[in-house]
Amino acid sequence: HSQAEGNEGTTDFTFTVSRTGDTTDEVTVDWAISLSGEADSGDFPLSQTANGQVTIPANETSTDLTLQVQGDALVEGNETFTVTLSNPTVGTLGQATATGTIENDDVLPPPEVSIADHSQAEGNEGTTDFTFTVSRTGDTTDEVTVDWAISLSGEANSGDFPLSQTANGQVTIPAN
């Protein structure tokens, strides 16, 4: 069973427990949750027990076992858990395990790029390099390329820049 967990509250994960053969008597089986991969106890609400029993009534071939998964807004990989059946009161076990996959439904915010102000003396002769820091926050999984341009304000004029200085360009921030 695979589904998204949601961002808050709980989401029901429903597993069908079924049987074949003689259905005259009810059958009760034990079940237990085991965690794997990135899943941990925080993926389940405190009210969700890690084990219990489920009963298929007489003359029925199946019943549902509903487990609750705790929603969150964490960006994480898909998480898995296993439900294992054991100790049937009648008959034997066929397929005794089922995997639950908690699908990640959270995403990093889009990248936000910013440039920091920079101030320094221009010097009396030659050129002086002004280095601006361009940074980003949010999703850093891909490189980001942004355009830049020089615009003059206040007392600044084109004479403040060498002829070889371009007035615009691009800067690329590599992926992390």
MIVO-71787 format. One record per residue (C-alpha): residue in three letters; x, y, z. Coordinates in steps of 0.1 Angstrom, whole numbers, plus 2048, in hexadecimal, padded with zeros to 3 digits. Example, Ala and Ser with C-alpha at 12.3 -4.5 7.8 and 13.67 -1.06 7.14 Angstrom:
<rs>
ALA87B7D384E/SER8897F5847/
</rs>
This chain:
<rs>
HIS800800800/SER80E8227F6/GLN8018457FC/ALA80B868807/GLU80B86F82C/GLY7FD89382B/ASN80C8B183C/GLU7FA8AF85D/GLY7E2898870/THR7E1874868/THR7DB860848/ASP7CB83E849/PHE7DE822838/THR7C6805832/PHE7D37E182C/THR7BB7C5823/VAL7C07A5836/SER7B0788824/ARG7AD763826/THR7A3746810/GLY794725817/ASP77B71D832/THR76B73D840/THR75472C85A/ASP768739878/GLU77675B87F/VAL79B75E87D/THR7B1776891/VAL7D577D888/ASP7EF792899/TRP7FF7AF886/ALA81E7C388C/ILE82E7E287B/SER8537E2874/LEU865800867/SER87E80184B/GLY89281B837/GLU88C83E844/ALA86B836856/ASP86C83B87C/SER85383C898/GLY84C861892/ASP83A856872/PHE81E848887/PRO80885B8A0/LEU80D8528C5/SER7EA8428C4/GLN7F58298A9/THR8018088B9/ALA81D7F58A9/ASN80B7D48AB/GLY7E97C58B2/GLN7CF7AD8A5/VAL7B67AD888/THR799795884/ILE788789865/PRO76478186F/ALA75475F868/ASN74775C844/GLU75C779838/THR77B777823/SER78C79782D/THR78E7B5844/ASP7A07D6844/LEU7BD7DE85B/THR7C080485D/LEU7E081486A/GLN7E683986E/VAL80484C861/GLN80E86E86F/GLY81088A855/ASP82D8A2855/ALA83B8BE840/LEU85F8AF83F/VAL8708AB81E/GLU87B88781F/GLY87D868809/ASN86184F807/GLU85F83A827/THR85581682B/PHE847800846/THR83D7DB846/VAL81E7CC855/THR8247A885F/LEU80878F868/SER80E77287F/ASN7FD759896/PRO7DB752884/THR7C174389B/VAL7B572D87E/GLY7C872185F/THR7EB72A853/LEU7FA74A845/GLY7FE750820/GLN80E772818/ALA81677F83B/THR8257A1833/ALA81B7C1821/THR82F7E081B/GLY822803822/THR833820810/ILE82F84381E/GLU8348587FF/ASN845879804/ASP82D8957FB/ASP8438B2807/VAL85A8C77F1/LEU8758E07F8/PRO86B9047F2/PRO8779117D0/PRO8999207D1/GLU89B9457DA/VAL8BA9577CE/SER8C79777DE/ILE8E698D7DB/ALA8F699E7F9/ASP8FF9C37F9/HIS9249CB7F6/SER9379EB7FF/GLN95B9F37FC/ALA972A0F7F1/GLU979A127CC/GLY99EA1B7D0/ASN9B0A387BF/GLU9BDA267A0/GLY9B8A0678C/THR99A9F0791/THR98C9E27B1/ASP9799C17B1/PHE9589C27C2/THR94D99F7CB/PHE9289997D2/THR91B97A7E3/VAL8FD96A7D2/SER8EC94F7E7/ARG8CD93A7E7/THR8B69297FF/GLY89B90F7FA/ASP8A08F27E2/THR8C58ED7DA/THR8C38CD7C6/ASP8C88DD7A5/GLU8DF8F9799/VAL8D091B795/THR8DA93577C/VAL8CF959780/ASP8D597876B/TRP8E699777A/ALA8E89BA76D/ILE8FA9DA77A/SER8E39F777E/LEU8F0A19789/SER8E1A2E7A5/GLY8ECA4B7BA/GLU90DA5A7B0/ALA919A3A79D/ASN91EA3E777/SER92DA2A75B/GLY94FA39761/ASP951A26781/PHE955A0576D/PRO9719FB756/LEU9689F8731/SER96E9D2733/GLN9539CE74E/THR9339BF740/ALA9129CF74D/ASN9019AD751/GLY906988751/GLN8FC968763/VAL907957783/THR902932789/ILE8FE9227AC/PRO9078FD7AA/ALA8F08E27B9/ASN8F88D67DC/
</rs>
